[in-house]
Amino acid sequence: MAGIGFQLRRLARQDTISSVVAAAGHAAVIAAGPWLFTIFALAAIGFIADQITDRDVLANFRAIVIYAFATSLVMAAPITIVATRLVGDALWLKRPQDVRGLLLASYVATILPIVVGVAAEVLLLRVEFGAALALMGASLLVALIWVALAFCGAVRDYRGVTLSFIGGLLIALVLTIAVAVAGLESNAMAWAFTGGLTFTFLGLTSRVFATFPQAPGPLSASLEKIDDGSRRYMRLMLGSFLGNAGVWIDKVVFWLSSEGSRLDNGLLHAPAYDSTMFIASLVIVPSLASFVLSLETGFFDRYQQYFATIANHGTLAQIENARQRLQRYTLEHLVLITVSLAGLAAIVILTAPIIIEALGLQFRQIAILRYGALGAVFHFVFIAASSVLLFFDRRRRYLILQALFLVLNAGFAWGSLKLGEDFYGAGYFAACLVCAAVSYRMAEKTFDRLNFLTFLGNNPSIVGTSGARSPWLDRLFARLRTTTRSS
């Protein structure tokens, strides 16, 4: 998608340290803005408010925010990924007038899944009414931010996007601390936190509107496009839902186990596991930012060169050379980023006792932090390799990978509980390790077969829009193999 990617490429190519750092920072916001917002806000609010309010109130507040973040990520993911694909299609077809309508339709389409998801949590956990309302409000707003951020990939104002998150973070901090000072309870703190989210949401929406000023058509027409896209890209929707559910399933397993406990507002949590895994997850952020920069610079250039060679009727040798350059650059940079991430994880592992003590956590959480940092290395490989598959429209394999991650993370997390607290976090690490190996191999094979996929395997006139290969194509390949053997 054009927009921020173009601006990041220009910024990263400037020969100054500040420009490279700025590009990495903006890339981190694009890759994980709401995630970073939530972690930093909770850490700052917890540090400050711990001196002025009861710890039970803080625990209830944190649980509302964490559940809102988790619910919105999982339930909004299907609409978000379909909307992203539709925006990419609109820009490719030079129809920027469709973007505003798609954004508004995506907002509307996201509301129902969020309401259903939060309602299910409230009923199953018997959440207190005030907390349920706060959870609903926060979940809806975070979900809309996820959608808006996906569209912000198409805008050129990366500073505006980053400032929207920074401004929202500061407002959330000020309002939430003010409510705590006033002696109000966790539900009021959650609503104050939602005030900061509102600023971020409005800021992101305004950036999209400023970039695409064309008046949208009827909302019903845009909703029909979302509905049609959902049917065409069903595998993307399911894969996105399963993959994001997989990110949280190990926490859910611990919440429901003997390690979990019920808060006053009815929400479950496992404080020893949750807090440590959230800290470990920060390890992955620099690598995600680096990967986004890599996609938007060297990968994007070679990606365009490959398809430009085909469009300009290049020879088979020229096409193959372009394919090899694309493959070599992508896989080499994936390995380099992974190695740097492994170095960062090694530092966390070696200094785990110091980190745990500095944060006032329990020493029994050291093992969780170490397994979480190791898992983050392979989780990055899994995310990156899955993203590469999507670039080449390998939707079925993407769906299989996300389902595999969900099942393995749930199963291994349950197994780690049976093994005892020395193995807490090992399930996440094992799931990420297996999925990283499988996804990397799939990405490698995709590059090896890219010429075939481009001309035949992913050709809509042959495989259809669903990505499933037509039966007659299978028969054709069978005849070709028979002919080759006989000759």
Protein Blocks (a to p, Z undefined) as FASTA:
>chain_A
ZZjkmmmmmmmmpccfklmmmmmmmmmmmmmmmmmmmmmmmmmmmmmmmmmpcfklmmmm
mmmmmmmmmmmmmmmmmmmmmmmmmmmmmmmnopaklmmmmmmmmmmmmmmmmmmmmmmm
mmmnopafklmmmmmmmmmmmmmmmmmmmmmmmpmblmlmmmmmmmmmmmmmmmmmmmmm
nopafklmmmmmmmmmmmmmmmmmmmmmmmmmcccddfklmmmmmmmmmmmmmmmmmmmm
mmmmmmmmmmmmmmmmmkbccdfkopacdfklmmmmmmmmmmmmmmmmmmmmmmmmmmmm
mmmmmmmmmmnopafklmmmmmmmmmmmmmmmmmmmmmmmmmmmmmmmmmmmmmmmmnop
afklmmmmmmmmmmmmmmmmmmmmmmmmmmnopaklmmmmmmmmmmmmmmmmmmmmmnoj
klgojlmmmmmmmmmmmmmmmmmmmmmmmmmmmmmmmmmklnopnopacfklmmmmmmmm
mmmmmZZ
